[in-house]
Amino acid sequence: MLHSLHIENIAVIKQVDLEFSNGFMVISGETGAGKSIIIDSINLILGAKSDKDLIRHGESTAMVSALFTDLSELTVLQCAEHGIVLDDEGSLLIQRSISQDGRSGVKINGRAVNLAVLKQIAPGLVSIHGQTDTGVLSDVEKHIDLLDIYASSSSLLSGYRTIYYDLEKIRRNIDDLIAKEAERERMKEILSYQIKDIDSAKLHEGEEEELVDKKVKIKNSEKIIKNSEFAYKALKGSEKGSAAYLIDRCITALNQLSGVIPEYEEYAEKLRDALSDVEDVAEEVFAVVEDFDTDPTSTLNDIESRLDKISKLKRKYGYTVKDILEFADKAKAELEMLENYEDTLTSLREQEEKLYKKALSVADALHENRAKAAEELKDKVCDILEFLDMPGVVFFVNISGFEDNGKKVLNKDGYDNVEFYLSANKGAEAQSLAKIASGGEIARVMLAIKSIVVDKDGVSSVIFDEIDTGVSGKTARKIGLKMRSMSSGLQIFCVTHSAQIASLADIHFLISKSEVCGKTETSVKSLDYDGRVKELSRILGGINITDSQRAAAIDMLNEQETN
């Protein structure tokens, strides 16, 4: 849930700090006081596009931060996937900053992340719905997502998509193969040339490094030979003056004294080990000298020629010898596929058919699950909408699909196309929710659906932004009661102009603006009982508050206690 919110230098807000709890909370205030700024700030936290025009006049930067607790399993998993470490209490601190130069920064638990990461994590934290919200119900493509949430289709859908994406990969391979058929002979010639070009060079991985190393040694051959020959002679090559000769003489001398001084035998043994090491080094040094050709210039020319050959191949096929060899392997595989076109196409078609049947089987299960859920959702939504003063309402879920030559056309969601339909007035033809212009009707449908799927979508904080516009009296009261009932399972916020709704809240926040040092500032405070009576009276009456309006406000609050 949203535990706290800090807003700094956003529009007319200089600084606001708010703390929230579970339950039903409302935000009210006069028009223009800054209620929309609270929503804009939360949208920034959820990944909305930043705009430097949001920065308070005269300031260079603005910042919003929000602390979330009691995270859902999905949010915890998404944080882990992006390497975001939760604190000891399992909470999440999101900070969003904006500067006048247009730059925007995002930090999650102190770690800088890009906006894409925030957008992946944020949807599981807060859900915002307003009367002008066209992102869900007004977008037909989102209807299937809402139905799947209610139908608990996530496991089935995940399994289906794994198969479907494999099917799509096979289909792309088929399309590529067919596309290449038109120029198959030309492609075969190109691939054959490329393979021959690489194979004729007889490359092996690491060859270039070996040649460069050998080249360096040849260029320094005079120095290497001179010093290696000296080292060999000093170690072993001289009959009487070499290190090996002198160590051998020492061993003999010590052995002759070992009967008198026993520890000399141990010294002699150590010298034998040293003699062995000296002789080994001498032989290795001698081998280096022998490795050099009598004509280093000719060898150097051969190396340069080979390196030039490799360089030319790298320009055509890759940055390294390994890349070139991998290019050749891919070319051989593609050539084999082209040379065995019919067999390859037949094999791919068989794989496609097998995967299609497998995907279709899961898609059938998805369809059955959705069809059952659609009937249940229809009845529940109609019941709630009738409670919300939409008598005679008709709501249903239309599930359709397409066929091609008698076969179901599959997409990432199965073969179902889902669309919500509504008739708000008795006898009127039902229309797709995407075509209904009435914000009040859309808002109540959204409230109905949200109250039904509240336990299934994983979002623990829901904000309803002025969904009461266009309704009043008994209807507004019922909307408030529905939101209040939802708050038993999650955190509900409502920005409202309705006293009937505001009086039902557990906590009531008042947004107001005033002039401070010649500048307008917005402030937010949590109201006590007297403050709520005053604010409800203002909403009911307007400019001059009467005793009857104040009494009505008190009655509403007292009624709230009995509901």
MISE-998535 format. One record per residue (C-alpha): residue in three letters; x, y, z. Coordinates in steps of 0.001 Angstrom, whole numbers, padded with zeros to 6 digits, always signed. Each point is the difference from the previous one (the first is absolute). Example, Ala and Ser with C-alpha at 12.3 -4.5 7.8 and 13.67 -1.06 7.14 Angstrom:
2
ALA+012300-004500+007800 SER+001370+003440-000660 
END
This chain:
563
MET+000000+000000+000000 LEU+000955+003669-000359 HIS+001419+000858+003440 SER+001195+003565-000557 LEU+000379+002640-002690 HIS+002422+002941-000191 ILE-000552+002755-002603 GLU+002441+002847-000491 ASN-000242+002928-002453 ILE-002737-001527-002138 ALA-002285+002715-001488 VAL-001336+002076+002935 ILE+001166-002487+002624 LYS+003134+001192+001784 GLN+000272-003070+002241 VAL-002541-002536+001184 ASP+000494-003132+002072 LEU-002864-002460+000353 GLU-000347-003269+001868 PHE-002691-002530-000824 SER-001520-003093+001553 ASN-002277-002816-001042 GLY-003662+000747-000600 PHE-002012+002583-001901 MET+001529+003456-000424 VAL-001412+002998-001820 ILE+001622+003165-001278 SER-002115+003110-000459 GLY+000462+003716-000461 GLU-001169+002930-002040 THR+000424-000038-003772 GLY+003556+001032-000844 ALA+001349-000755+003465 GLY+002356-002650-001365 LYS-001745-003374+000208 SER+001168-000878-003505 ILE+003599+000732+001051 ILE-000153-002899+002477 ILE-001126-002330-002809 ASP+002649+001394-002394 SER+002671-000594+002656 ILE-001073-003596+000546 ASN-000061-000516-003771 LEU+003634+001155-000093 ILE+000798-002685+002566 LEU-001728-002512-002284 GLY+002144+000976-002997 ALA-002027+002731-001732 LYS+001857+002314-002356 SER+001648+002864+001867 ASP-000454+003610-001078 LYS+002128+002893+001204 ASP-003177+002108+000001 LEU-000964-001922+003152 ILE+002854+001675+001880 ARG-001139+002763+002358 HIS+000633+003490-001369 GLY+003378+001326+001081 GLU+001441-003447+000881 SER+002590-001962-001976 THR-000958-003514+001082 ALA-002985-001967+001275 MET-000267-003348+001720 VAL-002591-002577+000967 SER+000641-003051+002174 ALA-002307-002759+001194 LEU+000505-002816+002489 PHE-001859-003272-000629 THR-000399-002800+002548 ASP-001683-003424+000053 LEU+001106-000674-003579 SER-001658-002678-002104 GLU+001907-003150-000972 LEU+000069+001195-003627 THR+001581+003329+000958 VAL+002607-001737+002185 LEU+000825-002334-002906 GLN+000284+002901-002475 CYS+002338+001852+002363 ALA+002198-003089+000285 GLU+000100-000371-003794 HIS+001332+003563-000305 GLY+002495-000365+002856 ILE-001889+002335+002331 VAL+000656-000905+003635 LEU-002863+000559+002445 ASP+000748+001328+003461 ASP-000324-002096+003167 GLU-003714+000807+000222 GLY-000613-000962-003619 SER-000971+003521-001069 LEU+000637+001904-003211 LEU+000994+003685-000274 ILE-000477+001543-003442 GLN+001419+003480-000703 ARG-000584+002025-003163 SER+001765+003305-000667 ILE-000439+002570-002782 SER+002294+002884-000927 GLN-000489+003117-002126 ASP+002431-001333-002620 GLY-002495-002774-000735 ARG+001882-002808+001679 SER-001843-002458+002199 GLY+001431-002440+002543 VAL-001460-003152+001549 LYS+001244-001792+003101 ILE-001435-003121+001588 ASN+001299-000736+003503 GLY+002887+002357-000684 ARG+001030-001670-003252 ALA-000226+001976-003252 VAL-002114-001802-002612 ASN-001376+000920-003403 LEU-003639+000851-000614 ALA-000660-003375-001673 VAL+000776-001839+003252 LEU-002325+002301+001954 LYS-002806-000586-002510 GLN+000345-003770+000426 ILE-000173+000127+003797 ALA-002504+002844+000555 PRO-003232-001601-001347 GLY-000013-002426+002918 LEU+000120+002837+002542 VAL-002840+002407-000746 SER-002949-000004-002379 ILE-001527+003374-000966 HIS-003474+000341-001499 GLY-001737+003205-000960 GLN-003099+001064-001867 THR+002157+000881-002969 ASP+002104-003148+000325 THR+000057-001563-003467 GLY+002912-002316+000585 VAL-001928-003112+001033 LEU-003703-000185-000829 SER+000238+002255-003054 ASP+002741-002187-001479 VAL-001533-003223-001340 GLU+003372-001742+000078 LYS+000078+000402+003798 HIS-003365-001713+000545 ILE+001519-003479-000336 ASP+002545+000893+002697 LEU-002779+000929+002449 LEU-001926-003190-000773 ASP+003169-002091+000473 ILE+000623+001628+003377 TYR-003489-000979+001133 ALA+000322-003472-001566 SER+003400-000585+001680 SER+001424-000950-003399 SER+003612+000958+000692 SER+001339-003556+000330 LEU-001815-001261-003096 LEU+000983+003112-001953 SER+003661-000300+000957 GLY+000132-003613-001164 TYR-001833+000859-003213 ARG+002337+002877-000876 THR+003084-002192+000397 ILE-001407-002318-002669 TYR-001299+002861-002130 TYR+003369+001785-000155 ASP+001653-003278-001061 LEU-002664-000291-002707 GLU+000670+003552-001170 LYS+003730-000737-000229 ILE-000663-003027-002227 ARG-002328+002094-002154 ARG+002671+002673-000428 ASN+002447-002711-001096 ILE-002533-001234-002549 ASP-000580+003534-001305 ASP+003747+000597-000256 LEU+000498-003260-001862 ILE-002812+000728-002451 ALA+001260+003551-000526 LYS+003451-001333-000830 GLU-001365-002559-002454 ALA-000350+002706-002657 GLU+003711+000667+000121 ARG+001112-003385+001252 GLU+002566-000627-002748 ARG+001575+003423+000452 MET+000149-000510+003767 LYS+001555-003452-000478 GLU+002730+001514-002170 ILE+000682+002751+002539 LEU+000096-002425+002932 SER+002179-002476-001900 TYR+002485+002761-000828 GLN+000072+001211+003613 ILE+000531-003520+001360 LYS+002768-000737-002545 ASP+001612+003386+000724 ILE+000188-000778+003717 ASP+000769-003727-000194 SER+002867+000533-002445 ALA+001743+002127+002587 LYS+000031-002971+002429 LEU-000320+002269+003018 HIS+000047-001180+003560 GLU-001128+001898+003068 GLY+002855+001910+001660 GLU+002124-000056-003157 GLU+000203+003767-000349 GLU+001311+000381+003544 GLU+002582-002742-000632 LEU+001223+001719-003189 VAL+000280+003410+001681 ASP+001996-001598+002825 LYS+002326-001737-002471 LYS+000389+003221-001970 VAL+001129+001852+003111 LYS+002553-002733+000752 ILE+001450+000034-003527 LYS+000370+003764+000054 ASN+001978-000414+003225 SER+001816-003152-001168 GLU+003514+001426+000177 LYS-000425+001037+003612 ILE-001760-003279+000890 ILE+002680-002185-001589 LYS+002886+001974+001479 ASN-001331-000069+003558 SER-001356-003541-000218 GLU+003362-001345-001197 PHE+001739+001822+002830 ALA-002458-001416+002523 TYR+000435-003521-001378 LYS+003806+000168+000162 ALA-000101+001443+003500 LEU-002350-002703+001225 LYS+001267-003082-001823 GLY+001863+000656-003224 SER+003481+000490+001419 GLU+001837-003152+001103 LYS+001729+001478+003030 GLY-001432+003467+000582 SER-003753-000671-000173 ALA-002361+000066+002941 ALA-000869-003653-000581 TYR+003679-001022+000120 LEU+000663+001913+003221 ILE-003164-001326+001752 ASP+000953-003555-000981 ARG+003471+000487+001512 CYS-001603+001347+003218 ILE-002234-003086+000227 THR+003053-002290-000294 ALA+001879+001973+002678 LEU-002888-000097+002453 ASN-000564-003713-000511 GLN+003659-000649+000892 LEU-000586+001755+003345 SER-003433-001454+000758 GLY+001531-002808+002080 VAL+001625+002590+002230 ILE-002751+002650-000076 PRO-003327-001808-000561 GLU-002018+003112-000881 TYR+002210+000456-003106 GLU-001900-002841-001582 GLU-003187+002078+000268 TYR+001788+002999-001529 ALA+001258-002156-002848 GLU-003586-001174-000662 LYS-001248+003597-000193 LEU+002764+000801-002477 ARG-001039-002983-002153 ASP-003492+001555-000225 ALA+001527+003347-000901 LEU+002222-001678-002608 SER-003062-001575-001584 ASP-001748+003408-000169 VAL+003104+001658-001489 GLU+000292-002674-002687 ASP-003742+000256-000826 VAL+000213+003781-000413 ALA+003107-000374-002139 GLU-001775-002456-002332 GLU-003061+002292-000303 VAL+002223+002967-000837 PHE+001885-002095-002562 ALA-003307-001074-001575 VAL-001000+003669-000467 VAL+003192+000605-001951 GLU-000578-003091-002150 ASP-003559+001166-000825 PHE+001265+002995-001927 ASP+000324-000521-003723 THR+003192+000663-001839 ASP-001975+002489-002135 PRO-002142+002111+002407 THR-000822+002494-002761 SER-001758-002674-002036 THR-001945-001232+003053 LEU-000993+003554+000883 ASN-001303+000539-003518 ASP-002069-003194+000294 ILE-001475+001188+003299 GLU-000874+003439-001408 SER-001659-001661-002966 ARG-002036-002261+002257 LEU-001045+002899+002248 ASP-001017+001983-003073 LYS-002157-002931-001129 ILE-001663-000163+003428 SER-000523+003773-000032 LYS-001815-000178-003328 LEU-002246-002796+001264 LYS-000759+002000+003148 ARG-001132+002966-002090 LYS-002502-002274-001749 TYR-001146-002440+002662 GLY+000706+001174+003559 TYR+002191+001780+002501 THR+001965-003081+001082 VAL+001044-003404-001373 LYS-002644-001508+002269 ASP-002644+002217-001648 ILE+001185-001093-003444 LEU-000225-003690+000910 GLU-003476+000516+001504 PHE-001063+001814-003183 ALA+001149-003002-002016 ASP-001971-002397+002225 LYS-003180+002070-000441 ALA+000553+000248-003740 LYS+000390-003788-000248 ALA-003214-000525+001967 GLU-001891+002457-002218 LEU+001437-001553-003145 GLU-001051-003433+001178 MET-003497+001328+000629 LEU-000178+001510-003496 GLU+001375-003137-001640 ASN-002584-002061+001876 TYR-002784+002557-000484 GLU-002895-002407-000415 ASP+001047-002231+002883 THR+000635+002997+002250 LEU-003329+001620-000877 THR-001838-003281+000591 SER+001702-000405+003378 LEU-000850+003583+001009 ARG-003619-000463-001100 GLU-000246-003125+002131 GLN+001438+001845+003011 GLU-002425+002873-000620 GLU-003014-002327-000092 LYS+001112-001798+003143 LEU+000487+003269+001910 TYR-003272+001414-001359 LYS-001966-002972+001335 LYS+001792+000279+003329 ALA-000701+003746+000229 LEU-003610-000501-001143 SER-000602-002484+002802 VAL+001057+002564+002628 ALA-001881+002764-001844 ASP-003159-002147+000252 ALA+000496-000247+003756 LEU+000496+003782+000153 HIS-003204+000541-001979 GLU-002024-002236+002297 ASN+001429+001743+003050 ARG-000815+003423-001438 ALA-003507-000982-001120 LYS-000867-001215+003486 ALA+001523+003102+001600 ALA-001800+002298-002473 GLU-003410-001290+001154 GLU+000918+000465+003638 LEU+001454+003472-000640 LYS-003126+001056-001923 ASP-002327-000844+002891 LYS+002225+001593+002649 VAL+000557+003225-001950 CYS-003737+000355-000716 ASP-000811-000483+003686 ILE+002480+002690+001042 LEU-001085+002441-002726 GLU-003642-000376+001021 PHE+001068+000780+003563 LEU+001781+003078-001422 ASP-003304+001273-001403 MET+000248-001363-003524 PRO-003325-001924-000101 GLY-000653-002131-003037 VAL+003697-000018-000826 VAL+001292-002658-002364 PHE+003627-001012+000174 PHE+001583-002975-001701 VAL+003313-001274-001283 ASN+000177-000830-003693 ILE+002567-002682-000812 SER+000710-000592-003681 GLY+002780-001327-002191 PHE+001163-000282-003593 GLU+000542-003008-002213 ASP+002103-000438-003106 ASN-000865-002965-002210 GLY-001791-001626+002899 LYS+002893+000448+002435 LYS-000057+002222+003076 VAL+002276+003017-000381 LEU+002248+000162+003040 ASN+001592+003030+001591 LYS+001913+000588+003219 ASP-003236-000249+002035 GLY-001425-003126-001656 TYR-002702+000319-002624 ASP-002456+002152+001973 ASN-000889+003610-000675 VAL-001672+001450+003107 GLU-002159+003106+000069 PHE-002199+001432+002769 TYR-003466+001249-000994 LEU-002382+002239+001939 SER-003516+001309-000337 ALA-000609+002535+002756 ASN-003658+000571-000835 LYS-002760-002534-000287 GLY-000800-000825-003607 ALA+003147+001674-001365 GLU+002344-002041-002157 ALA+003171-001094+001788 GLN+003169+001683-001190 SER+003662-000785+000446 LEU+001401+001804+003030 ALA+002653+001388-002341 LYS-002724+002026-001736 ILE-001904+001282+003055 ALA+000653+003677+000603 SER-001685+000410+003391 GLY+002739+000381+002586 GLY-002415-000689+002855 GLU-001052-003325-001472 ILE+003555-001080-000805 ALA+001096+000990+003512 ARG-002694-002108+001638 VAL+000794-003004-002210 MET+003667+000377+000903 LEU-000928+000171+003684 ALA-002164-003112-000347 ILE+002691-002026-001786 LYS+002750+001216+002325 SER-002036-000981+003066 ILE-000430-003500-001456 VAL+003655-000630-000923 VAL+001397+001785+003058 ASP+001373-003202+001521 LYS+001499-001287-003246 ASP+002034+002724-001744 GLY+002644+000367+002728 VAL-000287+003801+000266 SER-000473+001076+003614 SER-000614+003748-000561 VAL-002765+001372-002241 ILE-000701+003651-000743 PHE-003350+001163-001395 ASP+000358+003517-001381 GLU-003330+001894+000011 ILE-002005-002948-001293 ASP-003026+001575+001697 THR-000178+002847-002538 GLY-003477+000132-001492 VAL-001635-001928+002830 SER-001313+001178+003332 GLY-002269-000824+002900 LYS-000883-003657+000436 THR+002173-001178-002926 ALA+003071+001770+001345 ARG-000673-001511+003415 LYS-000144-003480-001506 ILE+003247+000577-001872 GLY+001561+000967+003316 LEU-001403-003076+001720 LYS+001428-002237-002716 MET+003447+001566+000332 ARG-000204-000277+003765 SER-000830-003706-000240 MET+002974-000480-002319 SER+002282+001611+002579 SER-000383-002987+002321 GLY+002394-001861-002285 LEU+002247+002779-001278 GLN+000867+003686+000158 ILE-002537+002236-001760 PHE+000468+003688-000845 CYS-002676+002184-001524 VAL+000383+003565-001246 THR-003532+001360+000276 HIS-002336+003002-000011 SER-002768-002058+001575 ALA-000912+000377+003663 GLN-001911-003285-000226 ILE+003263-001788-000842 ALA+002380+002047+002153 SER-002051-000597+003148 LEU+000549-003765-000311 ALA+003797+000178+000167 ASP+002167-001323+002799 ILE+002411+002897-000572 HIS-000791+003311-001703 PHE+002771+002148-001535 LEU-000694+003639-000857 ILE+001975+001759-002705 SER+000045+003783+000184 LYS+002083+002829-001371 SER+001146+003273+001499 GLU+002413+002840-000700 VAL+003411-000240+001677 CYS+002569+002766-000600 GLY-001780+001070-003160 LYS-000222-003524-001427 THR-002866-002480-000095 GLU+000632-003155+001995 THR-002096-003142+000298 SER-000175-001879+003282 VAL-001570-003316+001012 LYS-001199-000957+003458 SER-001887-002846+001603 LEU-003271+001242+001480 ASP-001291-000686+003501 TYR-003727-000311+000689 ASP-000646+003755+000135 GLY+002081+000513-003120 ARG-002016-002635-001846 VAL-003282+001614+001030 LYS+001254+003344-001322 GLU+001226-001477-003313 LEU-003153-002039-000587 SER-002064+003101+000707 ARG+002038+001948-002553 ILE-000540-002700-002634 LEU-003742-000033+000711 GLY-000499+003742+000178 GLY+002668+001947-001788 ILE+000797+003563+001101 ASN-002141+000577+003078 ILE-000396-003020+002263 THR-003370-000226+001723 ASP-000985-001824+003152 SER-002065-002447-002047 GLN+003009-000855-002184 ARG+002126-000511+003073 ALA-002712-002231+001499 ALA-000141-001988-003257 ALA+003757-000471+000124 ILE-000207-001304+003571 ASP-002836-002337-000984 MET+002135-001403-002841 LEU+002913-000681+002322 ASN-002276-001610+002583 GLU-001596-002126-002732 GLN+003491-001075-001039 GLU+000481-001491+003435 THR-003107-002159-000405 ASN+000740-001212-003553 
END
